[in-house]
Amino acid sequence: MADTPIRFDDGAAYEQMMGVWSRSAGEIFLDWVAPASGLRWVDVGCGNGAFTALIVGRCAPSVIHGIDPSEGQLAFARTRPDARGAEFHQGDAMVLPFADAGFDMAVMGLVIFFVPKPATGVAEMVRVVRPGGIVATYAWDMLDGGFPLEPIYVEMRALGHMPVLPPSAAASRIDALRELWTGAHLEAVETREITVQRIFVDFDAFWTTSLKGPASAAFAKIPPADVEKIKARVRAGMTTDSSGRITATARANAVKGRVPT
């Protein structure tokens, strides 16, 4: 199953699963980056626009462009009333379709582990940001248990079914992020962890929502009997409160740095 690519083409499904998680982590990330209002932004790997919309609502950008390879995701992003004013483009994080030094801020939300050559993606963000501008990212800690689907992935592994990881999963580690940023000659590099929680009304809500993400492709290749075993093991391992609600936790790593003047 390791050769099955991870793709997100359904913007509405992504919104239900990862969009909510993205905004929760994105709120903390933006508090930490603490940008001024009225800046020119580029959101690299914008997906369905969940994080782009958060930037629009919180940071009052003068200009904001989102770029993503999935036209399906971009089609959803263009319908978002909360992203009004943003411009969305299909493109590649490693070859950004923008001139040098045209932005004040370049960000990636939950994307760098999908970039085949992360250092190239970081170099492209640096290229399109003016001297003194900020380049930053946050990414689920894919290899150390930070991904929102980790409770499911643990039980998949236990039954011999390896979940599909992004091509550059190692880039999500906090030391790897710091190395990427310092390697791009950014200044004042800082890192931090971001821990977020999400409450589901019951286990079935957690399970159904989770299968709208990358787990769906993996589960399509697992025998139905094993799917039921995995589901039962995940259920047994999760704690519910007196109302049957489940609190799920995820952890991201973040890094920011300033383009040299």
C-alpha positions in Angstrom: 0.0 0.0 0.0 3.0 2.3 0.3 2.8 3.1 -3.4 -0.7 4.5 -3.2 -0.5 8.3 -3.6 -2.3 10.5 -1.2 -4.6 12.9 -3.1 -7.2 15.4 -1.9 -9.5 16.3 -4.7 -12.8 16.6 -2.9 -12.9 20.0 -1.2 -16.2 19.4 0.6 -15.0 16.1 2.1 -11.7 17.7 3.0 -13.6 20.5 4.8 -15.4 18.0 7.1 -12.3 16.1 8.0 -9.1 18.1 7.7 -10.5 21.6 7.3 -11.6 21.7 10.9 -8.3 20.5 12.2 -6.4 22.9 9.9 -8.2 25.9 11.3 -7.7 24.8 14.9 -4.0 24.6 14.5 -4.0 27.6 12.2 -5.5 29.9 14.8 -2.6 29.1 17.2 -0.1 29.4 14.4 -1.3 32.8 13.4 -1.2 34.0 17.0 2.4 32.9 17.1 3.4 34.4 13.8 1.6 37.6 14.8 1.5 39.4 11.4 0.5 43.0 10.9 -2.6 43.7 8.9 -2.6 44.9 5.3 0.2 42.6 4.1 0.6 40.7 0.8 0.3 36.9 1.4 0.8 33.7 -0.5 -0.7 30.5 0.9 1.2 27.6 -0.7 -0.7 24.3 -0.9 -4.0 26.1 0.0 -6.1 23.1 -0.7 -9.8 24.0 -0.3 -9.0 27.4 1.2 -9.6 26.6 4.8 -6.4 28.2 6.0 -6.6 31.0 3.4 -10.0 31.9 4.8 -8.6 32.1 8.3 -5.9 34.5 7.1 -8.6 36.6 5.4 -10.7 36.7 8.5 -7.9 37.3 11.0 -5.1 39.2 9.2 -6.9 41.6 6.8 -4.4 41.0 4.0 -4.2 43.6 1.2 -3.5 40.7 -1.2 -3.7 37.0 -0.8 -3.0 34.3 -3.3 -3.6 30.6 -2.8 -1.9 27.9 -4.9 -2.5 24.2 -5.0 -2.2 21.3 -7.6 -5.8 20.1 -7.1 -8.3 21.8 -9.3 -11.1 20.0 -7.3 -9.9 21.6 -4.1 -9.5 25.0 -5.8 -13.0 24.9 -7.2 -14.3 24.5 -3.6 -12.0 27.3 -2.4 -13.4 29.7 -5.0 -16.9 29.2 -3.5 -15.9 30.1 0.0 -17.6 33.3 1.2 -15.1 33.5 4.0 -12.2 33.7 1.5 -13.7 36.6 -0.5 -10.9 38.6 -2.1 -8.5 35.7 -2.3 -7.2 34.6 -5.7 -6.7 30.9 -6.2 -4.3 29.3 -8.8 -3.4 25.8 -9.8 0.3 25.2 -9.5 3.3 23.5 -8.0 4.9 24.5 -4.6 8.3 23.9 -6.1 7.8 26.3 -9.1 5.7 29.1 -7.8 4.1 31.2 -10.6 5.0 34.5 -9.0 7.8 37.2 -9.4 10.6 37.6 -6.9 10.0 39.5 -3.7 6.3 40.1 -4.4 4.9 39.1 -1.0 5.3 40.1 2.6 4.3 36.6 3.9 4.6 33.1 2.5 3.0 30.3 4.5 2.3 26.6 4.1 -0.4 25.0 6.2 -0.1 21.2 6.6 1.7 20.9 3.2 5.4 20.6 3.5 5.3 16.8 3.9 3.6 16.5 0.5 6.3 18.5 -1.3 8.6 16.0 -3.0 11.7 18.2 -2.5 10.9 20.3 0.7 14.1 22.4 0.4 13.0 23.4 -3.1 9.6 24.4 -1.8 11.1 26.5 1.0 13.5 28.1 -1.5 10.6 29.1 -3.6 8.8 30.7 -0.7 11.9 32.6 0.2 12.3 33.8 -3.5 8.8 35.3 -3.7 9.0 37.1 -0.3 10.6 40.5 0.0 13.6 41.1 2.2 12.4 41.4 5.8 9.3 39.3 5.1 8.3 36.1 6.8 8.3 32.5 5.6 6.5 30.0 7.9 4.8 26.7 8.1 3.0 24.3 10.4 2.8 20.5 9.7 1.4 17.5 11.5 4.2 15.6 13.2 3.7 12.6 10.9 6.3 10.2 12.3 5.9 10.9 16.0 2.2 10.5 16.6 0.9 13.9 15.8 -1.4 13.2 12.9 -5.2 13.4 13.7 -5.7 9.9 12.3 -3.0 8.4 14.5 -5.4 6.3 16.7 -6.6 4.6 13.5 -3.1 4.2 12.1 -1.9 2.6 15.3 -4.4 -0.2 14.9 -3.9 -0.5 11.2 -0.2 -1.2 11.8 -1.1 -3.7 14.6 -3.0 -5.8 12.1 -0.2 -5.5 9.5 -1.7 -2.8 7.3 0.7 0.1 6.8 -0.9 3.5 6.3 0.1 5.6 3.4 2.5 8.4 4.5 3.2 11.5 2.6 6.4 11.4 0.4 8.3 13.8 2.7 6.9 12.8 6.1 10.3 13.2 7.8 10.2 17.0 7.0 7.4 17.3 9.6 9.8 16.7 12.5 10.7 19.9 14.3 14.4 19.5 13.9 14.0 18.9 10.2 11.9 22.1 9.9 14.6 24.1 11.7 17.2 22.6 9.4 15.2 23.5 6.3 14.7 27.1 7.4 18.3 27.7 8.4 19.5 25.9 5.3 17.4 28.5 3.2 19.4 31.2 5.0 16.4 32.6 6.8 17.1 34.7 9.9 15.5 34.7 13.4 14.4 31.1 12.9 12.0 29.9 15.7 10.1 26.7 16.1 7.2 25.5 18.4 4.8 22.7 18.9 1.0 23.2 18.4 -1.4 20.8 20.2 -5.1 20.9 19.3 -8.2 19.0 20.3 -11.4 18.2 18.6 -14.6 17.0 20.2 -16.8 14.4 18.4 -20.4 13.7 19.6 -19.6 10.0 19.7 -17.3 7.3 18.3 -19.3 6.9 15.1 -18.9 10.6 14.3 -15.1 10.4 14.9 -14.9 7.3 12.7 -17.1 8.5 9.8 -15.4 11.9 9.7 -11.9 10.3 9.8 -12.7 8.1 6.8 -13.2 11.2 4.7 -9.5 11.8 4.8 -6.5 9.8 3.6 -7.6 6.7 5.5 -10.3 6.2 3.0 -7.9 5.2 0.2 -6.0 2.8 2.5 -9.2 1.2 3.8 -10.4 0.5 0.3 -7.6 -2.1 0.0 -8.1 -3.7 3.4 -10.4 -6.8 3.7 -13.8 -5.8 5.2 -13.2 -8.2 8.1 -10.0 -6.4 9.0 -11.7 -3.0 8.7 -14.2 -4.1 11.3 -11.3 -5.4 13.6 -9.5 -2.1 13.2 -12.7 -0.2 14.0 -13.3 -2.3 17.1 -9.8 -1.8 18.3 -9.9 2.0 17.8 -13.2 2.2 19.6 -11.8 0.2 22.6 -8.7 2.4 22.8 -10.6 5.8 22.9 -12.1 7.4 26.0 -15.6 8.7 26.1 -17.1 11.2 28.6 -20.4 10.7 30.4 -22.2 11.9 27.3 -20.4 9.6 24.9 -18.3 12.3 23.4 -14.7 11.7 22.3 -11.9 14.2 22.5 -9.3 13.6 19.8 -5.8 15.2 19.9 -3.3 16.2 17.2 0.1 17.8 17.3 1.8 20.0 14.7 5.3 21.4 14.5 5.8 25.0 13.3 8.7 27.1 12.1 9.1 30.7 11.0 12.0 32.8 9.8 12.7 36.2 8.2 14.1 36.8 4.7 17.5 38.5 5.1 17.6 42.3 4.3 
